[in-house]
């Protein structure tokens, strides 16, 4: 039976990316509420018995629509397959629930209700609102998620969200249809790339406080892969957004801050460093004028860049369609 909110029926689909989750998948599928219309477990060419288990579960539950990959495509690739299946099933709201048991299915109903009751298009989990429960998160994950989260905010333009790397989310069908699925990263950059692409659809995003669950399951995410691959991708996304936002779609005062701020700052740093090396090698104090040129360039450039960030935070999303 479709989910009903204020007299309106909503068809709900839950996409479950599955890889090496034979020990958790039955519990995860059984925990999904009975009022969910469609459950789409996507077995991403898992080497264990995950595929067999979801096929067996589908026999006893007609809501389950298994999807199997012959080649491992990563969590992003699994989600894109799940998204396409959900759209074919004409789901109004699509959720992501990982197959490893780290996401509490009890939050499915509150997440759907929040999406239906507010003027937002995308609701995502936030592990950092509850300061007591966050202590359960491993320290390395906590530091990494907070640092990476800040970089994702810069790259995506969604400064008002916290924990942007959280993969527990719900999205409206209309918003999902606007997303260029081919641009979503197939691997662990998927959640970040989705937030980045949502910016260009004008999607309104809201957080929902919820804890993460860390059990005995082993994460497939490589810390070193994250450290070396994510920053470059985020820098590329940030540059793309700034160019499109302030030099293609519009040209305003922030465009001027960027045009003058970066050259001044970089000139001051490079000029000052070169002169410091030059005069240090001569064992001679640098002239006051030379020092002032470097200092003023750095200070003025840095102030313009701070003003640019402040403008970007307060300006909002220009692609957002007002009701």
C-alpha positions in Angstrom: 0.0 0.0 0.0 1.4 3.4 -1.0 2.6 5.7 1.8 0.0 8.4 2.6 0.9 11.8 3.8 -1.9 14.4 4.3 -4.2 12.6 1.9 -1.6 12.2 -0.8 -0.3 8.7 -1.7 3.4 8.3 -2.3 5.2 5.3 -3.8 8.4 4.7 -1.9 11.4 2.7 -3.1 14.5 1.8 -1.1 17.7 1.1 -3.0 20.2 -1.2 -1.2 23.7 -1.3 -2.7 25.2 -4.7 -1.8 28.9 -5.8 -1.8 30.3 -8.4 0.5 27.3 -8.1 2.9 26.3 -11.8 3.1 26.4 -11.6 6.9 24.2 -8.5 7.1 21.9 -8.4 4.1 19.1 -10.6 5.4 18.8 -8.5 8.6 18.8 -5.3 6.6 16.1 -6.4 4.2 14.0 -7.7 7.1 14.3 -4.4 8.9 12.7 -2.4 6.1 9.2 -1.3 7.0 6.3 -3.3 5.5 4.7 -0.1 4.0 7.7 0.4 1.6 6.4 -0.4 -1.9 9.7 -1.4 -3.6 13.0 -2.8 -2.3 15.8 -2.7 -4.8 18.9 -4.6 -3.6 21.8 -4.1 -6.2 24.3 -6.9 -5.9 27.5 -5.3 -7.3 29.3 -8.5 -8.5 29.9 -9.5 -4.9 32.3 -12.6 -4.5 30.3 -13.9 -1.5 26.8 -15.3 -1.3 25.1 -11.8 -1.3 23.5 -12.3 -4.7 22.1 -15.7 -3.8 20.7 -14.4 -0.5 18.8 -11.5 -2.1 17.4 -13.8 -4.8 16.1 -16.1 -2.0 14.6 -13.1 -0.1 12.8 -12.0 -3.3 11.0 -15.3 -3.5 9.2 -14.6 -0.2 8.7 -10.9 -0.7 7.3 -9.5 -4.0 8.5 -6.0 -3.1 12.1 -7.1 -3.6 13.4 -6.5 -7.1 17.0 -7.8 -7.2 19.5 -6.3 -9.6 22.8 -8.1 -10.4 26.0 -6.6 -11.9 28.3 -8.9 -13.9 31.1 -6.4 -13.3 31.8 -4.5 -10.1 30.9 -0.9 -10.7 31.3 0.5 -7.1 28.7 2.0 -4.8 27.9 4.8 -7.2 27.4 2.4 -10.1 25.1 0.3 -8.0 23.1 3.3 -7.0 22.7 4.5 -10.6 21.3 1.0 -11.5 19.0 1.2 -8.5 17.9 4.8 -9.4 17.0 3.7 -12.9 15.0 0.7 -11.5 13.2 3.0 -9.1 12.2 5.4 -11.8 10.9 2.6 -14.0 8.8 1.5 -11.0 7.5 5.1 -10.9 8.5 5.6 -7.3 7.8 9.1 -5.9 10.5 9.0 -3.2 13.7 7.0 -3.4 15.9 6.2 -0.4 19.4 4.8 -0.1 20.0 2.2 2.6 23.4 0.5 2.7 23.5 -3.3 2.9 26.1 -3.5 5.6 23.8 -2.6 8.4 25.4 0.8 9.3 22.2 2.7 8.6 19.3 2.3 11.0 16.1 1.6 9.0 14.0 3.1 11.9 14.9 6.5 10.3 13.2 5.7 7.0 9.8 6.9 8.1 11.0 10.1 9.7 13.1 10.9 6.6 10.2 10.3 4.2 7.9 12.4 6.5 10.4 15.2 6.5 10.7 15.2 2.7 7.0 15.2 2.3 6.3 17.9 5.0 8.9 20.4 4.0 9.8 22.4 0.9 13.0 20.5 0.3 13.9 18.1 -2.4 16.6 16.0 -0.7 16.9 14.9 2.9 20.2 13.4 4.2 21.5 12.0 7.4 23.7 14.0 9.8 25.9 12.2 12.3 27.3 15.4 13.8 24.2 16.9 15.5 24.2 14.5 18.4 27.4 15.2 20.3 26.8 12.3 22.7 26.4 9.6 20.0 29.2 11.0 17.8 31.7 9.7 20.4 30.9 6.2 19.1 32.3 7.1 15.7 36.0 6.0 15.3 38.3 9.1 15.7 39.9 8.6 12.3 36.5 8.6 10.6 35.3 11.6 12.6 38.3 13.7 11.6 38.3 12.6 8.0 34.5 13.2 7.6 34.7 16.6 9.1 37.6 17.7 7.0 36.3 16.1 3.8 32.9 17.6 4.6 34.2 21.1 4.6 35.8 20.5 1.2 32.6 19.1 -0.2 30.8 22.3 1.1 33.2 24.4 -0.9 32.9 22.3 -4.0 29.2 22.0 -3.9 28.1 25.4 -2.7 25.8 23.9 0.0 27.4 25.7 2.9 24.3 25.2 5.2 24.5 21.4 5.4 26.6 19.3 7.8 28.1 15.8 7.2 27.7 16.1 3.4 29.5 12.8 3.0 26.7 10.9 4.8 25.2 8.3 2.4 21.8 7.9 4.1 19.3 10.0 2.1 15.9 10.4 0.5 15.2 12.2 -2.8 12.1 13.2 -4.7 11.5 11.6 -8.1 11.3 15.1 -9.8 14.8 16.0 -8.5 16.3 12.6 -9.4 15.0 13.0 -12.9 17.0 16.3 -13.3 20.2 14.7 -12.2 22.7 13.7 -14.9 23.3 10.1 -13.6 26.2 9.7 -16.0 28.1 12.4 -14.1 27.8 10.7 -10.7 31.0 9.0 -9.6 30.8 5.2 -9.7 33.0 4.7 -6.6 33.2 6.1 -3.1 33.1 9.7 -4.3 29.4 9.0 -5.2 27.8 10.8 -2.2 30.0 13.9 -2.7 29.4 13.9 -6.5 25.7 13.7 -5.9 25.7 16.7 -3.6 27.8 18.6 -6.2 25.4 17.8 -9.1 22.3 18.6 -7.0 23.5 22.2 -6.9 22.9 22.6 -10.6 19.4 21.2 -10.3 18.5 23.9 -7.7 17.7 21.2 -5.2 16.9 22.3 -1.6 18.6 20.1 0.9 17.9 19.5 4.6 19.7 17.5 7.3 18.2 14.9 9.6 20.1 14.1 12.8 20.8 10.4 13.2 23.6 8.2 14.6 25.8 5.9 12.5 26.1 2.3 13.5 29.6 0.8 13.6 29.7 -3.0 14.2 32.0 -5.8 13.1 31.6 -5.2 9.4 34.7 -4.1 7.5 34.5 -0.9 5.4 35.5 -1.2 1.8 36.7 2.4 1.7 40.4 2.9 1.5 41.7 5.8 3.6 44.7 6.3 1.4 42.6 6.2 -1.7 40.3 8.9 -0.2 43.2 11.1 0.8 44.8 11.0 -2.6 41.8 10.9 -5.0 39.1 13.0 -3.3 40.9 16.4 -3.0 41.7 16.5 -6.7 38.1 15.7 -7.7 36.8 18.3 -5.2 39.2 21.0 -6.5 38.0 20.3 -10.1 34.3 20.5 -8.9 35.0 23.7 -7.0 36.7 25.4 -10.0 33.9 24.3 -12.3 31.2 25.7 -9.9 33.0 29.0 -9.5 33.6 29.5 -13.2 30.0 28.7 -14.0 28.5 30.6 -11.1 30.5 33.8 -11.3 31.9 34.0 -14.9 29.4 32.2 -17.1 25.9 32.5 -15.6 26.6 35.8 -13.9 29.3 38.5 -13.3 29.0 40.4 -10.0 31.0 41.8 -7.2 32.2 38.4 -6.1 33.6 37.9 -9.6 35.8 41.0 -9.0 36.9 39.6 -5.6 38.0 36.4 -7.3 39.7 38.2 -10.3 41.8 40.5 -8.1 42.0 38.4 -4.9 43.8 35.3 -6.2 46.4 37.2 -8.3 47.2 39.6 -5.5 47.5 36.8 -2.9 49.6 34.5 -5.1 51.8 37.4 -6.2 52.5 38.4 -2.6 53.3 34.9 -1.5 55.6 34.1 -4.5 57.2 37.6 -4.6 57.8 37.6 -0.8 59.3 34.1 -0.9 61.6 34.8 -3.8 62.8 38.0 -2.2 63.3 36.4 1.2 65.5 33.7 -0.4 67.4 36.3 -2.4 68.3 38.6 0.5 68.8 35.7 2.9 71.4 34.3 0.5 73.1 37.7 0.5 72.8 38.0 4.3 71.3 41.4 3.8 68.1 42.8 5.3 65.3 43.2 2.6 64.4 46.8 1.9 61.2 48.1 3.7 59.5 48.8 0.4 60.1 45.2 -0.8 58.6 43.8 2.4 55.6 46.1 2.2 54.8 45.1 -1.4 54.7 41.5 -0.4 52.8 42.1 2.8 50.2 44.4 1.3 49.6 42.0 -1.7 49.1 39.1 0.7 46.8 41.0 3.0 44.7 42.6 0.3 44.4 39.4 -1.6 43.5 37.4 1.5 40.8 40.0 2.5 39.3 39.8 -1.0 39.2 36.0 -0.8 37.5 36.1 2.6 35.0 38.5 1.2 34.5 36.1 -1.7 33.8 33.2 0.6 31.4 35.2 2.7 29.5 36.3 -0.4 29.3 32.7 -1.7 27.9 31.5 1.7 25.2 34.1 1.9 24.3 34.4 -1.8 22.4 31.1 -2.0 21.9 28.9 -5.0 21.1 30.8 -8.2 19.8 27.7 -9.9 17.1 27.2 -7.2 13.5 27.6 -8.5 11.4 29.6 -6.1 7.8 28.3 -5.5 
